[in-house]
Amino acid sequence: MEKSPLTSHLAFVGDYVPRRCGIATFTAEICEAIAKEFPNTKCIVGSVNDREEGYDYPGRVRFEIEENEIASYRRAAEFLNINNVEVVSVQHEFGIYGGPAGSHLLELLRELRMPVVTTLHTVLQQPSAEQRAVMMELDALSNRFIVMAERGRHLLETVYGVAPGKIDLIPHGVIDMPFMDSNFYKDEFGVEGKTVLLTFGLLSPNKGIEMVIEAMPAILKQHPEVVYIVLGATHPNLLASEGEKYRRKLEALVEELGVSEQVIFHNRFVAIEELKEFIGAADIYLTPYLNEAQVTSGTLAYTFGAGKAVISTPYWHAQELLAEERGILVPFSNVGAIASSVNDILSQPTRMTAMRKRAWKHGREMIWPVVARRYMESFGRARESMSEVSVAPAALPEGPLPLPELKLDHLFTMCDHSGIFQHAIYNVPNFHEGYCTDDNARAFIFTVLLEELGMSSPEVDRLSSSCLAFLWYAFDGNTCRFRNFMSYSRQWLELHGSEDSHARALWAVATALGRSKNTGHRNLCALLFQRGLPPVARFSSPRAWAFTIIAIHEYLRTLSGDRVVSQMRDTLATMLSGLFHANASPDWVWFERIATYDNAKLSHAMILSGHWTSQGEMLDIGLNSLRWLLAAQTTADGHFAPVGCHGFWPRGGERARFDQQPLEAHAMISACREAFFVTRDDFWRRAAHRCFDWFLGRNDLGLSLYDASTGGCRDALLQDHLNQNQGAESSLAFYLSWAELQRTEKGERRSS
C-alpha cells in the first residue's frame, strides 16, 4: 500500500471577500479552513474583480483577475505555473467569470500544468448551448468536480456525462456553533422576549421574501410575539441595474399589511462573526425561494448546521438537507403553507427541539474542519489522476539509458569561495538558506571522484579546496564536532550539527584520504578524520553509524593497519547488526521499524563490513536487506520508485510514494555497485543502472529530473509534477551517481 502526500501549495480561484457575494464568502471560508486544518499547506487566492478599482483584499489574495479581460486569465495561469502550485481549486458559477457563459475561465485552465478541482456552485438541468459547451470543456480541463448535494452529482452524470468516479460529494461547510438557546443573542438586536424568524443573504426577487411578509398577519394572529428579521444588502448586480426597487417594494408591502413593527430590515452585508450572532438569535430560519433548480444554498447550510428550525420551499438542496424530519418543506409561493408551518412548529416546542437536534447532529459532518479534510482528500485524488495520465516510463527506449555527458555549469553556479550553497530557487542559488556541511561534504567527495576519473580541472580543484576549507571551518576543535548550518553572512547557526552531518563529513575527508593524490588535502583530511572519529562512539543514529562505516573503509584503503579505526568499524557494524536482528522479520527485512531516508546506506555499510571482515552473517544482512529494499522500490513494469518523504514507510503501514528524492536514487546506486563488486553478480550492476535511469525519466511520471540545459538535477519527483528547484543535495546526488557509474564502466575493482 502506498500513501499519497498532502498537498502543500494550493491556489483558490473565484470571488473573495470583501466582495459581497456568497461565492466570495465560501472561497474565504474554505481557504481559511484548509489553512487552519493543515498549517503546513500554503494557500493563496486568485480573486476575480467585477469592477475596475478592485477591492481591498487581505494578504491571502496574491493575484487579481479582471473579469472581462481575457489576457488577465492567461497572466493568472502563468503566475500559478511559476509559483509551483500543486492544485488549483476553482469555484465555479457561470456569472462570475467573463465571456459567454463565463468562458474566459477556460483560457486560464487550458494553460495550467497542475491538477484542477472545480467546485460547482450551480449545476443546471437545462443549460443553454453556451453553458453546455463551457461545462463540457470544464469537464475536459478538471481532474475532479466537487458538488454539495446529491442532485448535483446526478445532474453531472445524466445531463453532462461526467464519469461518476470523477465526482466528490462534499457538503457546504458550516460554522461550528454550539446547540444553544436563541435567547442568548436576542438582546444584541433589541428583540429580547420575541420569537425571531430570520432570512439572510443578498436580496433579490428570486428569494421569495415577500411570501413570508404576506404570511406575517396570519402568524401574528396566533403568535403576536413573532418578529421577522430580513438581513442582507441588495445584490450588487440588482443594485446596479435597478437600484433599491425590490427593497422598496418589500418595505411598501410591510406598510400595506400593517406589520412594520414586526418586520425588521438590516440593509447590510455582515461579516461571519456578526452573522453568527444573527443566526444564534433566530428561532426559525426561512428560505422561501421561488425556484426549484437551486442545487446549493449557503445560507440554508449555515442555519441548518447551527441547529435552527428551518422552514423552506422544496428547492433541490433543501429537499436533501431537510429530509428525515430535519426541517419542514412547504410548496412554492404558498403563503398559507408558510403561515401554517410557522404556527404549527411554534405550538409544538417538543417537536421543534427534536427537529433542531436532528439538524445540528447532521451538521457536525458539515463543519468547516471536516469539509477542509474532505477537500484535501479530493485534491489528493486529483493529483493521483494527474500522475496516471503522465508520460509512461515505457515510452523510453529499452535497456539502460546512456549516461549523459557531464555538464558542471550548475555546480559552479551554486558555489562561491566559501563553498556550495544549500538550496536553489529554480536554478539560482538561494542565499537566504546559506550553506551546510552535508552538501559541502558531498561536493568534496565528487571532486575527489572526478580527480580519480582523470576529469579534474582548475575549476574543480578550486571547488575541492573551497569545500575542504568549509569542512575545516565547520569543525569545532573544542568539541571535536562538525557544525552543519551556516548563514550567508558566515555565521554558524548551531553549536554542533546533527550526527548524520558529522558522519557525512567524516565520509568526505576519508574519501580524500583513500583516493586523492593531493598531499595537502590528504594531510588535512587525516587530521579531521582522526579528531572527528572518537565522538561517533556516542552516536545513536543508525545512518551516522553507516556513513562512518563507509568512511572507515575509505580510510582503510591506504591505512589498513590502523587498529583503533578497525575496532570502531567493528563496533558500529555490530550495533547495526543488532538493530537488524531486533527489527527484521521474514516480511520486513529491515533495520528499523520505519524506512525513512538514505535507506540503502545501511545495507551498503553492512555489505562493506561483512566482506572486508569475512563475516558472512553481516554480508548476508547487507545483501538480503538491499535485495528486499530494491524489490520494494521497483514497480511492476521494472522502474525505480523510492520510498517517498511524505510519511516514509512504517512497518505494517502505507508506503509513501511521493515526494521521491534524488538522495534515495544515489544511495541505491552506491549500494548496488558495492554488492556487484563483492558478488560479481551482474544483477546488481543492472540494478544500479536502473536506479540511475530514474534521474533520466524512467520513473512514475516519465519526466527527467536531470536538466540537460544546466547539468543540474531537480529537487524531487512529486505526485504530479517535478519540484523545479535545483538544490545542492539533489544535483550532487546526480553527479555522484554519474561518477560512480563511470567508475563501474571503467571496470574498477575494490580492494582492501
N, C-alpha and C positions, 0 to 999 in steps of 0.2 A: 504494500500500500504506500502511496506517495502523498505527501502533504503539500498543498498549494500555499504560496505565501500570501500574506495580507498585502493589499495594495497600499503603497507608501506615498504615492503622489497622485492626487485626484484633482480634476477640474470640473466644475459645475457650470453649465451654460444655460442661461434663462434670464428671467427678470430677477431683480434683487432689491431688497429694502435699501433706501427709503421709498422706492417706487411703490405706489399704492395699488396693489393688486394681489389676488390670492396666490398666484404663482410666485411672486416675489417673496411673499411670506413663507411659502412652502420651501423654496430654494434655500432661504436663510436658515430655516429650521432644520432641514435635513443635513445641510452642510455643517452647521454648528453641532448637531447631534453626533455626526460621524467624527468630527474633530475632537469632541469630548470623549467619546467612547473609545477612540483609537488615537491616543495622543501622539504616537509616532508617525501618524499619517499627515502629510502636508495637504491642506485643502485650499484651493484657490478658486476664484469665480470669474467668469466672463459674463458681464451683465449687458443686456440689450437696452439701449436708450430709445425711448419714443419721443424724445424732444431734444432739440439742438443743444441746449445748455447742460444736458445730462442731469446727474444727481450727485449729492454729496455722499458718496458711498463710503462704507467702512473699509479698513485696510484689507479685508478678505478679498475685495474685488481688485484683481490685478490687471484686467484689461476691459475695455468698453467696446461694444459693437453698436454701430449706428444702424438702427432698424432697417432703413430703406437704402443703405449704401452697400451694394454687393461686395465692393472691394474691402470693406471693413470685415466681412466674414472671412475673406481669404487671409487677411492680416491676422485675424484671431487664430486661424488654423496654424499659421506659421509660428505664432507665439507658443501655442501648445506643443508643437513638434520640437521646437528649440529647447523648451524647458523640461523635456524628458517626462512629461505627464504620462502616467501609466494607464489611466482610464478616464474617459470623458463621460460625465453624467449629464445628459441633455433633458431639460424639462420642456416638453412639447405641448404646445397649444397653437392651432393654426394662426390665431390672431396676433401673436406676439413677435413674429418674425416678418421681415419684409418680403415682397414679391407675391405673385399669385398664390394664394393658399399657403403663405409662409415659406415659399420655395427657396428663398435666399439661404435658409439654414442648410440646405443640401450642398451648397457651394462650400461651406465650412467643412461638412462631414466628408466630402469627397477627398479633401486634402489631408485628412488626419492619418497618422501612421500608428495609432494605438486603438484599442477596442473602444466601442461606443455602447453605452447602455442608455436607452431612451425611456424616460418615464412619460407615459401618455396621460395627460390630464383630461383629455376628451377623446372618445372613440365613437365616431359617427356611424349610425346604422345605414344612413342613406347619404353618402358623401357625394359632392359634386364631382364632375370629371377631373377638375384640377386637384381637388382634395384627394381623390383616389390615386392620382398619379404621384402626388407627393408621398402618400402613405406607402405606395409600392416601392419607391426608391428609398424611403426611410427604412423599410424592411431590408433592402439590399445593403444599406450602409450601417445598420445597427447590429451589433453582435447579440444583444438581448433587448427585450422590452420588459418594462415593469408596468403593470396595471394595478389599480387599487380595489377592484371589485371583480367578482366572477363574471359579471355581464361583460366587462371589458375584455376579459380573456376569450369569452365565447364569440364576441364580435370580431376580434382579431383573427380567430381561426376561420370563422364562417364567411365573413364579408371580405377579408383581405388575404386569406390563405396563408397566414403566418404559421409556421411549424409550431405545434404545441410545446415541444421541448425548449423553445426559444423564449417562452413567456414565463415571467415570475409574477405571482400574485402577492403583493406586499401592501398591507393596508395603509391608508393615510395616517401619518403619525399624529399623536395627540399629546397634549400636555399631561404630565404625571401629576394629577391633583388628587388629594385625599377624598374619601367619601365623607361628606360633612353637611351640616345643616346650613341651608341657604341664608338663615338669619344672621350669620356671622358677618356677611358682607353688606347687608342692605343699608345700614346707616351711612355707608360711603356715598350712596346715591340718593339719600333722603327718602327711601321707601321702606323704612322700618315699619313692621306691623302689616305690610302689604304682601299679597301673593303676586309674584312677579312672573309675567310672561316675557320672553325675550326672543327677538330675531336680530341677528347681526350680520354684517357683510356690506359690501359696496351696493348701494341702492341702484336698482334698475327694474323696469316693468316686469321682467320675467320672474321676479322673486315672489309676486303674488301677495305682497304685504297688505294690499287693500282688502284681501279676503279676511284677514284677521281683524282688521279695523271694523269691517262690516259685521263681524261676529261679536264685537265687544258689547253692544247693548244686551244681547241675549245672555252673555256670560255674566255681565254685571247684575242682571236681574236675580241670578241665583247666588253670585259671589261678588258682592259690591266692593270687597277689599282688593280686587284684582287691578293691577296696572300692567300696561303693555309697553316695554321699552324697545324702541327701534334704534339700534346702534349702527352707525356707519355713514361715511360720506357718500355722496353720489358718485357713481362710477366715472372715472376721468373721461372716458370716451363719450359717455352720455352727456357729461357736463360740457364737453367741447362742442357737441352737436346741437344741444337744445337747452343748455343751462340747467336750472333747477325746476324745470317744468314738472317733472314727475314728483318731486318732493312737494311742490306747491299743491299738486293735485291731491296728495295724501293728506296734507295739512287741511285743505278745504273739506275733504271727506270727514276728517275728525271733527271740525267745527259743525258741519251739517248734521252729524249724528249725535252731537252733544257730549262727546267723550274726551274733550280736550284736557280735562283734568286727569284722565286715566291713561292717555296715550302720550308717552314721553319720547321725543326725538333727541338723539345725541348725534348731531351732524359733524362727525369727525371720525378719522381713521386712527384707531388706538393701537399702541404697542402691546406686545404679548403680556407684559406684567399687568397692565391695566385691564386687558381683555380677560385675564384670569379672574379678576375681581368681579367683572360683569357676569361672567359665567357662574362664578360662585354664588352670586346673589339671585340667580334665576331659579324658579321652581319648575317651570315648564319651558322648554325650548320649542319653537315652531319654525318649520321650513315649509311654507305653503306654495312651493314652486309650481309653476303652471305647465312645465314641460316634462314629460316622462324621460326624454332622452338625455339625462344627466348621469354620467357614469361615476362622477366623483363630486363630493361636497365636503370641503374642508371645514366649513362651519358646523355641519352636522357631525363630522367626526370628532371635533373638539368637544362639543357639548355632550355627545354620547359617551366619550371616554371619561368625562368628568362625572358621569353617573347622574345625569339630569333626565327627568321625564321628557320624552320627545314625542311630539305630535307632528306628523309630516304627511305631505301628499306622496303618492307611491312612485316617485321617480326611481330609476334603477338602483342608485346607491342606497336610498332609503329602504327599498324592498329587501335588500340583503342585510343591511345593518340592523334593522328593526324587527327582523324575523324572530320567531320563538319568544314572543311576548317581551322583547327588549324595547318596545316602543309601540306607538299607535299610528296606523295609516288611515288617512281619510281621502275620499275621492277628490280629484282635481276640481278647483273652482266651486267648491261646495261649502258655502258659508255656514249653513245649518249643521253640517257634519263637524266643522271645526268647533262651533259653539258647543254642540252636544258632547264632543270628546273632552273638551276642556272641563266642562261642568261635571261629567261623569268621573273623570280621574281625580278632580279635587274633592268629590264627595266620597271617594274610596281611598283614604290615606294609606291603608294597609296594602292595597293593590299597587298604589303609586310607589311606595317604598320598595316593594318586591321587584317592580319593573326597573327601578333605578339601580338596584343591586345587580340585577342581571346584566344591565348595560355596563356598569362600572367594572364588573368582573371580566366581561368580554373585552373591555377596553384595556386591560392590563397587557394584552398581546399587541396593543397598538401604540403604546407609549414610545416616545422618540428613541430611547436607548435600544429597545427591542427592534424597532424599524431600522435603526442605523446598522445593527448587526446583520439584519437580513439583506440590506443593500450591499454591505460589504461582501456577503456570500455571493450575491448576484454579480458583483464586479469580478470576483474570483472566477466564476463560471465563464464570464465574458473573456477573461484572459486565457482560460483554458481553450475556449473555442478558437481564439486567435492563433494560439500555438498549433492547433490541429490543422489549420489551413496554411501554415508556413511552408516554405520550400522544404521538401523531404530530403534527408541525407542521401537517399538512394539516387538523387539526381547527379551526384558527383561520380567521377569515374571509379571503376572497380579497382581494388588493390590499394596499397599505401599511397598516399598523395606525396608528390615530390616535395622535398624541403625547399622553401623559398630562398632566394638569395638573401644573405644577411644585410639588413639596412639599419644603420645605427643612428639615423638622424634624430629620432625622437629621444633616444637615450641621452644624447648630448644636449638636446634642448632641455631635458629635465634636470640638468646638473649645473652647478656653479662651482667656484673654487672651494666651497665648504663641503660639497658632496652632492648627493642626489635628493631632490625634493620628494616628499612622501606622496603627494596627491596631485592630480591634474584636473582642470576643468576642460573637458574635451581633450585637446592635445596641447594645452597651455599649462605650464606649471602653476600650482596654486600656492602662492607664497604664504597665505594665511595659515596653512597647515604645517608649514615648516618641514623639518627633516626628522628621520628616525634611524636608530641603529639597525633595526631589522632590514631596511631597504639598502642602507649603505653596506651592510654585510653581504647581502645578495649581489649587489653591484660589484663588490670587490671579488667575490667568487667568480663572477662572469669574466672579469678582466683576466683573472688567472687562467681560466679555461681557454680564453682567446690566445693568451700567450702560449699555452701548451699546444694549441692547434696551429701555431705559426701565423696567427692572424692579428698580431699586435700592431699598433700604430702609435704615433706621438699622442694623438687624442686619447687613445685607450690607456696609454701609460700615464697621462696626466690624470685621467679619471681614477685609475688604480691608486695613485698616490693620494688623491683627494679623499677617496673612500677610506683608505687605511689611516690617514690623518684624522678623519672623523672618528674612527673606532678608538684611536689612541686618546682623543679628546673626550670621548664618551666614557672612558674607563676612569673610575674613581680609585686612586691608589690607596685611599684610607679604608674603604670598604671592600676593595677588590671586586666591585660590581660594575657592570656597564649600565649607564643611564640609557634611556631609549629616546624620548621625545625632546626635540629642541626647536624652539621657535625660529622664525625667520630673522629675528634680531639677535640670534645666537645665545639665547637664554635657555638653560635646561629647565624643564617643566616638572621634574621629579627628582627625588634623591637617588633612586636607583630604578632601573626598568624592570620589566617582567622577567620571570625565569626563562621564558621562551626566547626573549630578545637577547638575553645574556648568552644562552646556549648557541643561538644563531651566530653571534659574534665570534664565539669560540670556533664554530664550524668554519667561518670565513678565514680566520687567521691560521687555522690548522691546514686549510686547503693550500694556502700560500706556502706554508712550511713544507708540505708534501709535494708540491708541484712547481712552484715558481723558481726561476733562476736568478731573480733579483735579490742579491745578497742583503742589501739594506732592508728590503721588505721582510725577508725571512728572519733576520735578526730581531726586528721589532715585533714581528708576529710571535716569535718564540717567547719573548718577554711577556706579551699579553696572554699567551696561552698558559704559560706556567703560573702566572699570578692569578689568572681568571678561573683556572680549573678547580682549585680546592672548594670554593663556595658551592659548587654543584652537588657535593656530598649532602648538603642540607636541603636540596630542592625536592619539591613534591610533584612537579608537573611531569607526567609521562613523556610529553613531547620534548621538554627540556632534556630529559634523560636520553631520548632518541637522538636529538640533534648533537648532544655531547658525544654519544657513542660514534656517530658518523664523523664528528670532528676528530675523535681519538684515532680512528682508523686512517684518516688523512695524515695525522701526525706520525703514526707508526709506520707509514710508508718509508720514511727515511730514518726514524729514530726508534726502531722496533725493540731496542734493548731497554727502554725506559720502563722499569718495573712498577713505579708508582702510577704512571699513566695506565699501564696494562691492568693494574689492580682496580683502578677507578672504572675502566671499561667493564671488568668482570662484575663489579658491584652493581653498576647501573643495569647491565644485561640481566643479572639475577633478579633485580627488582621488577624489570619489565616482564620477565618470565613468570614471576609470582603473580603479577597483575593479570596476566593472561589466564593462568590456571584458576584464579579467583572468579573470573567472569565468563570464561568461554564455555560453550556447550555445543552439541552437535549441530544445532541450528543457529548458533550465534558464535561464530569463530572469531572472537574479537577480544581486545584487551580491556575494554571499558563497557559500561552499561549504555553508553551512547557514543555513536560515531559522529565526530564533530568536524574538525578542520585539519588539514595537513595529515590526513589519516595514514596514508601509506608510509610515512616516515617511521612509524612504529614497527611495521613489518620490515622495512629497509634495515633498521638498526639490528633487528634480530637475525636477519639473513647474514649481515656482516659478522656479527659476533659469533654466531653458530659456525660459520665457515672457517674463520681465522682462528678459532679456539678449538676446532674439531669437536664441538659439542653438538651431536646430531639432533638432540631434542630442541635446542634453540633454533637450529636451522629449519627443522620441521615446523616449528611455531611460525617462523618468519614466512616460509613458503606457503604453508596452509592458510594463514591469515590473509596473505596477499592474494592468493587464488580466490578465496571467499570474497574478499573486498572487490576484486576485479569482476567477478561474476555478478555481484550485487549492483555494480555500476556499469553493466553492459546491457543494452536494450535487446529486445527480441531480434531486431534487424542488425545487431552487431556493433552499434556505435557506442562510444563512451558517454555516460551521463552521470557525473559525480553527485554525491550527496549535496543537497542544497544547504545554504547557510541559514535559511529562514526556518528554523526548527530542527535542523540536522536529522539524526535518525536514532531515536531512543529504542532500546531493546523492547520488542513487543509492540511498538508504536508505528506510526506512519513515517515513511521516509520522505523528507522534504526534497522535492525535485528541483526547486529553484531557491535562491539565485545560485547558479553554478559559477564557481570561482576558478580562475586560471591556476591559482595555487594548488588546487587538487589535481589538475592535469599534470603539473610538473612533478608533484610528489609521486604520482603513479608511474610516470615515465622513469624517474630515477630508480624507484624500487624495482620495476620490471627489468631495467637494464642490469641491476645488481643480481637479480635472480638469473638472468641469462648468463652473466659471466661466471656465476657459481655452478649452474647446472648444465650449461651449453645446450639447453632445450630451446629450440627456435620458437616455441610457443611464446616465451617471454619477450623475445625481440619483436615479434609481430604485435604483441600486446602493447609494447611501448610505442610503436608507430601508430597503432590505432588510437591511443590516447592523445598523441600529438595531432592527429587528424581532427580532433575536437576543435583545436585552435583555428583550423582552416575551413570549417563549415560542416564537417561530418558530425553533427550534433543534433539536438532536439529541434532546433529551428532551421537548420540548414543555412546558418549565417556565419560568416567568418569573423572571429574575434580579432584576428590579425589584420592590421591596417597596412596594406601594401604601400600606401602613399607616404606614410611616416615611418614605417617599421615598428610602430608600437602595437600594443595589444589592448583591447577594450577591457573594461574592468569586470564585466560579468555577463553571463547569459541569463537574462530574465525570462519569465514565463512566456512573454510575447514579443520581446524586443531585446536589443543589446543596451547595456549601460555604456554610453558613448565616451565616457571619460577614460583616459589612458594613463592611469596612475603608475607609480614605480613598481608596486608589487606585481601587478598583472603583466606589465611589459617585461619585467625581469623574469617572471615565470616562463614567458615565451622564449626569451633569449637563452635562459639556462637550459630549457628543454631542447632548443635548437642545437646548442653547443654539445649537449650530452649525446644527442643522436648523431651528430657529426663524428664524435669520438667513436661511437659504436660502428659507424660505417667505415671508419678507418681501421677497424679491427683491433682496437685497444684491448689488451688483456690486463686484468688487475693482478697485482702481486702484493704480497705482504711486505 
